[in-house]
Amino acid sequence: MVLRNATVRDHDRLTARVLDSHTRTSGCRLETYRDRDTFHVDIDLPGVDPASIDIAVEGRLLTVRAQRGTAAGGTDGPAHEVSRETVLSETLDTDRLDARYENGVLTLRIPIAGELAAAA
């Protein structure tokens, strides 16, 4: 799993807007929610090779890409890239983003920055 990060700060909302990309997104359910001082992003990525997962944050845009297919032990047919993107709040501390892949689900935990977390 590769994690790339650029600074993301000072956004005034915690919601995420899901954007479709030019790569396949089938089977990549994305769910976001807040639990106290942490923002969670869960993405269904069944059948992907965990080593192929690439997580990038550039500005407010979170992009997750992975390879799915025969080469990754997943679905029948040729391997292909799956991708999901979402716009993150600038109030999230993406420098401390934690990513875990278990049972076909990628879970990202992103702390809510300082004062906003304390106000919740």
CNS distance restraints for C-alpha pairs under 8 A (distance, minus, plus):
assign (resid   1 and name CA) (resid  50 and name CA) 5.90 0.50 0.50
assign (resid   1 and name CA) (resid  51 and name CA) 4.73 0.50 0.50
assign (resid   1 and name CA) (resid  52 and name CA) 6.09 0.50 0.50
assign (resid   1 and name CA) (resid  53 and name CA) 4.75 0.50 0.50
assign (resid   1 and name CA) (resid  54 and name CA) 5.90 0.50 0.50
assign (resid   1 and name CA) (resid  55 and name CA) 7.67 0.50 0.50
assign (resid   2 and name CA) (resid  51 and name CA) 7.59 0.50 0.50
assign (resid   2 and name CA) (resid  52 and name CA) 7.70 0.50 0.50
assign (resid   2 and name CA) (resid  53 and name CA) 6.19 0.50 0.50
assign (resid   2 and name CA) (resid  54 and name CA) 4.68 0.50 0.50
assign (resid   2 and name CA) (resid  55 and name CA) 5.99 0.50 0.50
assign (resid   3 and name CA) (resid  54 and name CA) 6.10 0.50 0.50
assign (resid   3 and name CA) (resid  55 and name CA) 4.75 0.50 0.50
assign (resid   3 and name CA) (resid  56 and name CA) 6.05 0.50 0.50
assign (resid   4 and name CA) (resid  54 and name CA) 7.74 0.50 0.50
assign (resid   4 and name CA) (resid  55 and name CA) 5.92 0.50 0.50
assign (resid   4 and name CA) (resid  56 and name CA) 4.54 0.50 0.50
assign (resid   4 and name CA) (resid  57 and name CA) 6.31 0.50 0.50
assign (resid   5 and name CA) (resid  56 and name CA) 5.66 0.50 0.50
assign (resid   5 and name CA) (resid  57 and name CA) 4.77 0.50 0.50
assign (resid   5 and name CA) (resid  58 and name CA) 6.60 0.50 0.50
assign (resid   5 and name CA) (resid  94 and name CA) 7.03 0.50 0.50
assign (resid   5 and name CA) (resid  95 and name CA) 6.74 0.50 0.50
assign (resid   6 and name CA) (resid  56 and name CA) 7.95 0.50 0.50
assign (resid   6 and name CA) (resid  57 and name CA) 5.56 0.50 0.50
assign (resid   6 and name CA) (resid  58 and name CA) 5.14 0.50 0.50
assign (resid   6 and name CA) (resid  59 and name CA) 6.36 0.50 0.50
assign (resid   6 and name CA) (resid  94 and name CA) 7.75 0.50 0.50
assign (resid   6 and name CA) (resid  95 and name CA) 7.66 0.50 0.50
assign (resid   7 and name CA) (resid  57 and name CA) 7.89 0.50 0.50
assign (resid   7 and name CA) (resid  58 and name CA) 7.42 0.50 0.50
assign (resid   7 and name CA) (resid  59 and name CA) 6.55 0.50 0.50
assign (resid   7 and name CA) (resid  94 and name CA) 6.86 0.50 0.50
assign (resid   7 and name CA) (resid  95 and name CA) 6.87 0.50 0.50
assign (resid   8 and name CA) (resid  57 and name CA) 7.94 0.50 0.50
assign (resid   8 and name CA) (resid  58 and name CA) 7.71 0.50 0.50
assign (resid   8 and name CA) (resid  59 and name CA) 5.60 0.50 0.50
assign (resid   8 and name CA) (resid  60 and name CA) 5.88 0.50 0.50
assign (resid   8 and name CA) (resid  89 and name CA) 7.85 0.50 0.50
assign (resid   8 and name CA) (resid  90 and name CA) 5.14 0.50 0.50
assign (resid   8 and name CA) (resid  91 and name CA) 7.54 0.50 0.50
assign (resid   8 and name CA) (resid  92 and name CA) 6.89 0.50 0.50
assign (resid   8 and name CA) (resid  93 and name CA) 6.86 0.50 0.50
assign (resid   8 and name CA) (resid  94 and name CA) 6.28 0.50 0.50
assign (resid   9 and name CA) (resid  89 and name CA) 7.57 0.50 0.50
assign (resid   9 and name CA) (resid  90 and name CA) 3.87 0.50 0.50
assign (resid   9 and name CA) (resid  91 and name CA) 5.23 0.50 0.50
assign (resid   9 and name CA) (resid  92 and name CA) 6.40 0.50 0.50
assign (resid   9 and name CA) (resid  93 and name CA) 6.95 0.50 0.50
assign (resid  10 and name CA) (resid  89 and name CA) 7.79 0.50 0.50
assign (resid  10 and name CA) (resid  90 and name CA) 4.54 0.50 0.50
assign (resid  10 and name CA) (resid  91 and name CA) 5.08 0.50 0.50
assign (resid  11 and name CA) (resid  89 and name CA) 5.09 0.50 0.50
assign (resid  11 and name CA) (resid  90 and name CA) 3.52 0.50 0.50
assign (resid  11 and name CA) (resid  91 and name CA) 5.02 0.50 0.50
assign (resid  12 and name CA) (resid  89 and name CA) 6.87 0.50 0.50
assign (resid  12 and name CA) (resid  90 and name CA) 6.84 0.50 0.50
assign (resid  12 and name CA) (resid  91 and name CA) 6.57 0.50 0.50
assign (resid  13 and name CA) (resid  89 and name CA) 5.60 0.50 0.50
assign (resid  13 and name CA) (resid  90 and name CA) 7.60 0.50 0.50
assign (resid  13 and name CA) (resid  91 and name CA) 7.23 0.50 0.50
assign (resid  14 and name CA) (resid  88 and name CA) 7.24 0.50 0.50
assign (resid  14 and name CA) (resid  89 and name CA) 5.01 0.50 0.50
assign (resid  14 and name CA) (resid  90 and name CA) 7.99 0.50 0.50
assign (resid  14 and name CA) (resid  91 and name CA) 7.02 0.50 0.50
assign (resid  14 and name CA) (resid  92 and name CA) 7.86 0.50 0.50
assign (resid  15 and name CA) (resid  88 and name CA) 7.09 0.50 0.50
assign (resid  15 and name CA) (resid  89 and name CA) 6.54 0.50 0.50
assign (resid  16 and name CA) (resid  32 and name CA) 7.15 0.50 0.50
assign (resid  16 and name CA) (resid  86 and name CA) 6.06 0.50 0.50
assign (resid  16 and name CA) (resid  87 and name CA) 5.35 0.50 0.50
assign (resid  16 and name CA) (resid  88 and name CA) 5.36 0.50 0.50
assign (resid  16 and name CA) (resid  89 and name CA) 6.88 0.50 0.50
assign (resid  17 and name CA) (resid  86 and name CA) 5.44 0.50 0.50
assign (resid  17 and name CA) (resid  87 and name CA) 5.41 0.50 0.50
assign (resid  17 and name CA) (resid  88 and name CA) 7.62 0.50 0.50
assign (resid  18 and name CA) (resid  30 and name CA) 7.98 0.50 0.50
assign (resid  18 and name CA) (resid  84 and name CA) 7.79 0.50 0.50
assign (resid  18 and name CA) (resid  85 and name CA) 6.12 0.50 0.50
assign (resid  18 and name CA) (resid  86 and name CA) 4.47 0.50 0.50
assign (resid  18 and name CA) (resid  87 and name CA) 6.77 0.50 0.50
assign (resid  19 and name CA) (resid  84 and name CA) 7.23 0.50 0.50
assign (resid  19 and name CA) (resid  85 and name CA) 5.41 0.50 0.50
assign (resid  19 and name CA) (resid  86 and name CA) 5.64 0.50 0.50
assign (resid  19 and name CA) (resid  87 and name CA) 7.74 0.50 0.50
assign (resid  20 and name CA) (resid  25 and name CA) 7.40 0.50 0.50
assign (resid  20 and name CA) (resid  84 and name CA) 6.64 0.50 0.50
assign (resid  20 and name CA) (resid  85 and name CA) 6.66 0.50 0.50
assign (resid  21 and name CA) (resid  25 and name CA) 7.68 0.50 0.50
assign (resid  21 and name CA) (resid  83 and name CA) 6.75 0.50 0.50
assign (resid  21 and name CA) (resid  84 and name CA) 6.63 0.50 0.50
assign (resid  21 and name CA) (resid  85 and name CA) 6.87 0.50 0.50
assign (resid  23 and name CA) (resid  81 and name CA) 6.47 0.50 0.50
assign (resid  23 and name CA) (resid  82 and name CA) 5.83 0.50 0.50
assign (resid  23 and name CA) (resid  83 and name CA) 5.86 0.50 0.50
assign (resid  24 and name CA) (resid  80 and name CA) 7.93 0.50 0.50
assign (resid  24 and name CA) (resid  81 and name CA) 6.65 0.50 0.50
assign (resid  24 and name CA) (resid  82 and name CA) 4.89 0.50 0.50
assign (resid  24 and name CA) (resid  83 and name CA) 6.32 0.50 0.50
assign (resid  25 and name CA) (resid  82 and name CA) 5.48 0.50 0.50
assign (resid  25 and name CA) (resid  83 and name CA) 5.74 0.50 0.50
assign (resid  25 and name CA) (resid  84 and name CA) 6.44 0.50 0.50
assign (resid  26 and name CA) (resid  82 and name CA) 7.74 0.50 0.50
assign (resid  27 and name CA) (resid  44 and name CA) 6.53 0.50 0.50
assign (resid  27 and name CA) (resid  45 and name CA) 6.83 0.50 0.50
assign (resid  27 and name CA) (resid  46 and name CA) 7.45 0.50 0.50
assign (resid  28 and name CA) (resid  43 and name CA) 5.92 0.50 0.50
assign (resid  28 and name CA) (resid  44 and name CA) 4.72 0.50 0.50
assign (resid  28 and name CA) (resid  45 and name CA) 5.62 0.50 0.50
assign (resid  28 and name CA) (resid  82 and name CA) 7.67 0.50 0.50
assign (resid  28 and name CA) (resid  83 and name CA) 7.77 0.50 0.50
assign (resid  28 and name CA) (resid  84 and name CA) 7.20 0.50 0.50
assign (resid  29 and name CA) (resid  42 and name CA) 7.91 0.50 0.50
assign (resid  29 and name CA) (resid  43 and name CA) 5.53 0.50 0.50
assign (resid  29 and name CA) (resid  44 and name CA) 5.14 0.50 0.50
assign (resid  30 and name CA) (resid  41 and name CA) 6.93 0.50 0.50
assign (resid  30 and name CA) (resid  42 and name CA) 5.64 0.50 0.50
assign (resid  30 and name CA) (resid  43 and name CA) 4.44 0.50 0.50
assign (resid  30 and name CA) (resid  44 and name CA) 6.60 0.50 0.50
assign (resid  30 and name CA) (resid  84 and name CA) 7.79 0.50 0.50
assign (resid  31 and name CA) (resid  41 and name CA) 5.75 0.50 0.50
assign (resid  31 and name CA) (resid  42 and name CA) 5.16 0.50 0.50
assign (resid  31 and name CA) (resid  43 and name CA) 6.51 0.50 0.50
assign (resid  32 and name CA) (resid  39 and name CA) 7.31 0.50 0.50
assign (resid  32 and name CA) (resid  40 and name CA) 5.50 0.50 0.50
assign (resid  32 and name CA) (resid  41 and name CA) 4.52 0.50 0.50
assign (resid  32 and name CA) (resid  42 and name CA) 6.38 0.50 0.50
assign (resid  33 and name CA) (resid  39 and name CA) 5.94 0.50 0.50
assign (resid  33 and name CA) (resid  40 and name CA) 5.30 0.50 0.50
assign (resid  33 and name CA) (resid  41 and name CA) 6.79 0.50 0.50
assign (resid  34 and name CA) (resid  38 and name CA) 5.83 0.50 0.50
assign (resid  34 and name CA) (resid  39 and name CA) 4.46 0.50 0.50
assign (resid  34 and name CA) (resid  40 and name CA) 5.97 0.50 0.50
assign (resid  35 and name CA) (resid  39 and name CA) 6.38 0.50 0.50
assign (resid  35 and name CA) (resid  40 and name CA) 7.48 0.50 0.50
assign (resid  36 and name CA) (resid 117 and name CA) 7.39 0.50 0.50
assign (resid  36 and name CA) (resid 120 and name CA) 6.75 0.50 0.50
assign (resid  37 and name CA) (resid 111 and name CA) 5.99 0.50 0.50
assign (resid  37 and name CA) (resid 112 and name CA) 5.36 0.50 0.50
assign (resid  37 and name CA) (resid 117 and name CA) 4.87 0.50 0.50
assign (resid  37 and name CA) (resid 118 and name CA) 7.67 0.50 0.50
assign (resid  37 and name CA) (resid 120 and name CA) 7.20 0.50 0.50
assign (resid  38 and name CA) (resid 109 and name CA) 6.36 0.50 0.50
assign (resid  38 and name CA) (resid 110 and name CA) 5.58 0.50 0.50
assign (resid  38 and name CA) (resid 111 and name CA) 4.37 0.50 0.50
assign (resid  38 and name CA) (resid 112 and name CA) 5.50 0.50 0.50
assign (resid  39 and name CA) (resid  92 and name CA) 7.61 0.50 0.50
assign (resid  39 and name CA) (resid 109 and name CA) 5.87 0.50 0.50
assign (resid  39 and name CA) (resid 110 and name CA) 5.10 0.50 0.50
assign (resid  39 and name CA) (resid 111 and name CA) 6.09 0.50 0.50
assign (resid  39 and name CA) (resid 112 and name CA) 6.61 0.50 0.50
assign (resid  40 and name CA) (resid 107 and name CA) 7.02 0.50 0.50
assign (resid  40 and name CA) (resid 108 and name CA) 5.65 0.50 0.50
assign (resid  40 and name CA) (resid 109 and name CA) 4.76 0.50 0.50
assign (resid  40 and name CA) (resid 110 and name CA) 6.32 0.50 0.50
assign (resid  41 and name CA) (resid 107 and name CA) 5.81 0.50 0.50
assign (resid  41 and name CA) (resid 108 and name CA) 5.04 0.50 0.50
assign (resid  41 and name CA) (resid 109 and name CA) 6.65 0.50 0.50
assign (resid  42 and name CA) (resid 105 and name CA) 6.60 0.50 0.50
assign (resid  42 and name CA) (resid 106 and name CA) 5.74 0.50 0.50
assign (resid  42 and name CA) (resid 107 and name CA) 4.57 0.50 0.50
assign (resid  42 and name CA) (resid 108 and name CA) 6.38 0.50 0.50
assign (resid  43 and name CA) (resid 105 and name CA) 5.66 0.50 0.50
assign (resid  43 and name CA) (resid 106 and name CA) 5.17 0.50 0.50
assign (resid  43 and name CA) (resid 107 and name CA) 6.53 0.50 0.50
assign (resid  44 and name CA) (resid 104 and name CA) 6.08 0.50 0.50
assign (resid  44 and name CA) (resid 105 and name CA) 4.58 0.50 0.50
assign (resid  44 and name CA) (resid 106 and name CA) 6.40 0.50 0.50
assign (resid  45 and name CA) (resid 104 and name CA) 5.08 0.50 0.50
assign (resid  45 and name CA) (resid 105 and name CA) 5.46 0.50 0.50
assign (resid  45 and name CA) (resid 106 and name CA) 6.63 0.50 0.50
assign (resid  46 and name CA) (resid  74 and name CA) 7.35 0.50 0.50
assign (resid  46 and name CA) (resid 103 and name CA) 7.50 0.50 0.50
assign (resid  46 and name CA) (resid 104 and name CA) 4.10 0.50 0.50
assign (resid  46 and name CA) (resid 105 and name CA) 6.77 0.50 0.50
assign (resid  47 and name CA) (resid  68 and name CA) 5.79 0.50 0.50
assign (resid  47 and name CA) (resid  69 and name CA) 6.97 0.50 0.50
assign (resid  47 and name CA) (resid  72 and name CA) 6.65 0.50 0.50
assign (resid  47 and name CA) (resid  73 and name CA) 6.32 0.50 0.50
assign (resid  47 and name CA) (resid  74 and name CA) 3.88 0.50 0.50
assign (resid  47 and name CA) (resid  75 and name CA) 6.52 0.50 0.50
assign (resid  47 and name CA) (resid 104 and name CA) 6.62 0.50 0.50
assign (resid  48 and name CA) (resid  52 and name CA) 7.33 0.50 0.50
assign (resid  48 and name CA) (resid  53 and name CA) 7.82 0.50 0.50
assign (resid  48 and name CA) (resid  66 and name CA) 6.37 0.50 0.50
assign (resid  48 and name CA) (resid  67 and name CA) 5.55 0.50 0.50
assign (resid  48 and name CA) (resid  68 and name CA) 4.44 0.50 0.50
assign (resid  48 and name CA) (resid  69 and name CA) 7.13 0.50 0.50
assign (resid  48 and name CA) (resid  72 and name CA) 5.63 0.50 0.50
assign (resid  48 and name CA) (resid  73 and name CA) 7.41 0.50 0.50
assign (resid  48 and name CA) (resid  74 and name CA) 6.20 0.50 0.50
assign (resid  48 and name CA) (resid 104 and name CA) 7.47 0.50 0.50
assign (resid  49 and name CA) (resid  53 and name CA) 7.11 0.50 0.50
assign (resid  49 and name CA) (resid  66 and name CA) 7.25 0.50 0.50
assign (resid  49 and name CA) (resid  67 and name CA) 6.31 0.50 0.50
assign (resid  49 and name CA) (resid  68 and name CA) 6.75 0.50 0.50
assign (resid  49 and name CA) (resid  72 and name CA) 4.79 0.50 0.50
assign (resid  49 and name CA) (resid  73 and name CA) 7.43 0.50 0.50
assign (resid  50 and name CA) (resid  66 and name CA) 7.82 0.50 0.50
assign (resid  50 and name CA) (resid 101 and name CA) 7.05 0.50 0.50
assign (resid  52 and name CA) (resid  65 and name CA) 7.72 0.50 0.50
assign (resid  52 and name CA) (resid  66 and name CA) 5.08 0.50 0.50
assign (resid  52 and name CA) (resid  67 and name CA) 5.70 0.50 0.50
assign (resid  53 and name CA) (resid  64 and name CA) 6.98 0.50 0.50
assign (resid  53 and name CA) (resid  65 and name CA) 5.68 0.50 0.50
assign (resid  53 and name CA) (resid  66 and name CA) 4.38 0.50 0.50
assign (resid  53 and name CA) (resid  67 and name CA) 7.21 0.50 0.50
assign (resid  54 and name CA) (resid  63 and name CA) 7.94 0.50 0.50
assign (resid  54 and name CA) (resid  64 and name CA) 5.64 0.50 0.50
assign (resid  54 and name CA) (resid  65 and name CA) 5.13 0.50 0.50
assign (resid  54 and name CA) (resid  66 and name CA) 6.24 0.50 0.50
assign (resid  55 and name CA) (resid  62 and name CA) 7.30 0.50 0.50
assign (resid  55 and name CA) (resid  63 and name CA) 5.85 0.50 0.50
assign (resid  55 and name CA) (resid  64 and name CA) 4.65 0.50 0.50
assign (resid  55 and name CA) (resid  65 and name CA) 6.68 0.50 0.50
assign (resid  56 and name CA) (resid  62 and name CA) 5.78 0.50 0.50
assign (resid  56 and name CA) (resid  63 and name CA) 5.20 0.50 0.50
assign (resid  56 and name CA) (resid  64 and name CA) 6.51 0.50 0.50
assign (resid  57 and name CA) (resid  61 and name CA) 5.61 0.50 0.50
assign (resid  57 and name CA) (resid  62 and name CA) 4.54 0.50 0.50
assign (resid  57 and name CA) (resid  63 and name CA) 6.41 0.50 0.50
assign (resid  57 and name CA) (resid  94 and name CA) 7.62 0.50 0.50
assign (resid  58 and name CA) (resid  62 and name CA) 6.70 0.50 0.50
assign (resid  60 and name CA) (resid  87 and name CA) 5.43 0.50 0.50
assign (resid  60 and name CA) (resid  88 and name CA) 5.04 0.50 0.50
assign (resid  60 and name CA) (resid  89 and name CA) 6.60 0.50 0.50
assign (resid  60 and name CA) (resid  90 and name CA) 6.48 0.50 0.50
assign (resid  61 and name CA) (resid  85 and name CA) 6.83 0.50 0.50
assign (resid  61 and name CA) (resid  86 and name CA) 5.89 0.50 0.50
assign (resid  61 and name CA) (resid  87 and name CA) 4.61 0.50 0.50
assign (resid  61 and name CA) (resid  88 and name CA) 6.10 0.50 0.50
assign (resid  62 and name CA) (resid  85 and name CA) 5.51 0.50 0.50
assign (resid  62 and name CA) (resid  86 and name CA) 5.33 0.50 0.50
assign (resid  62 and name CA) (resid  87 and name CA) 6.10 0.50 0.50
assign (resid  62 and name CA) (resid  88 and name CA) 6.66 0.50 0.50
assign (resid  63 and name CA) (resid  83 and name CA) 7.14 0.50 0.50
assign (resid  63 and name CA) (resid  84 and name CA) 5.90 0.50 0.50
assign (resid  63 and name CA) (resid  85 and name CA) 4.46 0.50 0.50
assign (resid  63 and name CA) (resid  86 and name CA) 6.77 0.50 0.50
assign (resid  64 and name CA) (resid  83 and name CA) 5.52 0.50 0.50
assign (resid  64 and name CA) (resid  84 and name CA) 5.36 0.50 0.50
assign (resid  64 and name CA) (resid  85 and name CA) 6.37 0.50 0.50
assign (resid  65 and name CA) (resid  81 and name CA) 6.74 0.50 0.50
assign (resid  65 and name CA) (resid  82 and name CA) 5.68 0.50 0.50
assign (resid  65 and name CA) (resid  83 and name CA) 4.35 0.50 0.50
assign (resid  65 and name CA) (resid  84 and name CA) 6.72 0.50 0.50
assign (resid  66 and name CA) (resid  81 and name CA) 5.63 0.50 0.50
assign (resid  66 and name CA) (resid  82 and name CA) 5.47 0.50 0.50
assign (resid  66 and name CA) (resid  83 and name CA) 6.55 0.50 0.50
assign (resid  67 and name CA) (resid  72 and name CA) 6.91 0.50 0.50
assign (resid  67 and name CA) (resid  79 and name CA) 6.53 0.50 0.50
assign (resid  67 and name CA) (resid  80 and name CA) 5.66 0.50 0.50
assign (resid  67 and name CA) (resid  81 and name CA) 4.56 0.50 0.50
assign (resid  67 and name CA) (resid  82 and name CA) 6.23 0.50 0.50
assign (resid  68 and name CA) (resid  72 and name CA) 5.73 0.50 0.50
assign (resid  68 and name CA) (resid  73 and name CA) 7.81 0.50 0.50
assign (resid  68 and name CA) (resid  74 and name CA) 5.90 0.50 0.50
assign (resid  68 and name CA) (resid  75 and name CA) 6.99 0.50 0.50
assign (resid  68 and name CA) (resid  79 and name CA) 5.37 0.50 0.50
assign (resid  68 and name CA) (resid  80 and name CA) 5.47 0.50 0.50
assign (resid  68 and name CA) (resid  81 and name CA) 6.14 0.50 0.50
assign (resid  68 and name CA) (resid  82 and name CA) 6.87 0.50 0.50
assign (resid  69 and name CA) (resid  73 and name CA) 6.28 0.50 0.50
assign (resid  69 and name CA) (resid  74 and name CA) 4.68 0.50 0.50
assign (resid  69 and name CA) (resid  75 and name CA) 4.82 0.50 0.50
assign (resid  69 and name CA) (resid  76 and name CA) 6.21 0.50 0.50
assign (resid  69 and name CA) (resid  77 and name CA) 6.32 0.50 0.50
assign (resid  69 and name CA) (resid  78 and name CA) 5.69 0.50 0.50
assign (resid  69 and name CA) (resid  79 and name CA) 3.81 0.50 0.50
assign (resid  69 and name CA) (resid  80 and name CA) 6.14 0.50 0.50
assign (resid  70 and name CA) (resid  74 and name CA) 5.39 0.50 0.50
assign (resid  70 and name CA) (resid  75 and name CA) 5.90 0.50 0.50
assign (resid  70 and name CA) (resid  76 and name CA) 5.67 0.50 0.50
assign (resid  70 and name CA) (resid  77 and name CA) 6.11 0.50 0.50
assign (resid  70 and name CA) (resid  78 and name CA) 6.05 0.50 0.50
assign (resid  70 and name CA) (resid  79 and name CA) 5.71 0.50 0.50
assign (resid  71 and name CA) (resid  78 and name CA) 7.71 0.50 0.50
assign (resid  71 and name CA) (resid  79 and name CA) 6.06 0.50 0.50
assign (resid  72 and name CA) (resid  79 and name CA) 7.40 0.50 0.50
assign (resid  88 and name CA) (resid  92 and name CA) 7.40 0.50 0.50
assign (resid  91 and name CA) (resid 112 and name CA) 5.97 0.50 0.50
assign (resid  91 and name CA) (resid 113 and name CA) 5.55 0.50 0.50
assign (resid  91 and name CA) (resid 116 and name CA) 7.40 0.50 0.50
assign (resid  92 and name CA) (resid 110 and name CA) 6.31 0.50 0.50
assign (resid  92 and name CA) (resid 111 and name CA) 5.92 0.50 0.50
assign (resid  92 and name CA) (resid 112 and name CA) 4.53 0.50 0.50
assign (resid  92 and name CA) (resid 113 and name CA) 5.39 0.50 0.50
assign (resid  93 and name CA) (resid  97 and name CA) 7.05 0.50 0.50
assign (resid  93 and name CA) (resid 110 and name CA) 6.24 0.50 0.50
assign (resid  93 and name CA) (resid 111 and name CA) 5.43 0.50 0.50
assign (resid  93 and name CA) (resid 112 and name CA) 5.76 0.50 0.50
assign (resid  93 and name CA) (resid 113 and name CA) 5.23 0.50 0.50
assign (resid  94 and name CA) (resid 110 and name CA) 5.99 0.50 0.50
assign (resid  94 and name CA) (resid 111 and name CA) 7.35 0.50 0.50
assign (resid  96 and name CA) (resid 110 and name CA) 6.50 0.50 0.50
assign (resid  96 and name CA) (resid 111 and name CA) 6.78 0.50 0.50
assign (resid  97 and name CA) (resid 108 and name CA) 6.72 0.50 0.50
assign (resid  97 and name CA) (resid 109 and name CA) 5.76 0.50 0.50
assign (resid  97 and name CA) (resid 110 and name CA) 4.65 0.50 0.50
assign (resid  97 and name CA) (resid 111 and name CA) 7.04 0.50 0.50
assign (resid  98 and name CA) (resid 108 and name CA) 5.60 0.50 0.50
assign (resid  98 and name CA) (resid 109 and name CA) 5.10 0.50 0.50
assign (resid  98 and name CA) (resid 110 and name CA) 6.49 0.50 0.50
assign (resid  99 and name CA) (resid 106 and name CA) 6.96 0.50 0.50
assign (resid  99 and name CA) (resid 107 and name CA) 5.71 0.50 0.50
assign (resid  99 and name CA) (resid 108 and name CA) 4.52 0.50 0.50
assign (resid  99 and name CA) (resid 109 and name CA) 6.49 0.50 0.50
assign (resid 100 and name CA) (resid 106 and name CA) 5.70 0.50 0.50
assign (resid 100 and name CA) (resid 107 and name CA) 5.28 0.50 0.50
assign (resid 100 and name CA) (resid 108 and name CA) 6.59 0.50 0.50
assign (resid 101 and name CA) (resid 105 and name CA) 5.61 0.50 0.50
assign (resid 101 and name CA) (resid 106 and name CA) 4.34 0.50 0.50
assign (resid 101 and name CA) (resid 107 and name CA) 6.27 0.50 0.50
assign (resid 102 and name CA) (resid 106 and name CA) 6.59 0.50 0.50
assign (resid 112 and name CA) (resid 116 and name CA) 6.67 0.50 0.50
assign (resid 112 and name CA) (resid 117 and name CA) 5.41 0.50 0.50
assign (resid 113 and name CA) (resid 117 and name CA) 6.07 0.50 0.50
assign (resid 114 and name CA) (resid 118 and name CA) 6.49 0.50 0.50
assign (resid 115 and name CA) (resid 119 and name CA) 6.22 0.50 0.50
assign (resid 116 and name CA) (resid 120 and name CA) 6.51 0.50 0.50
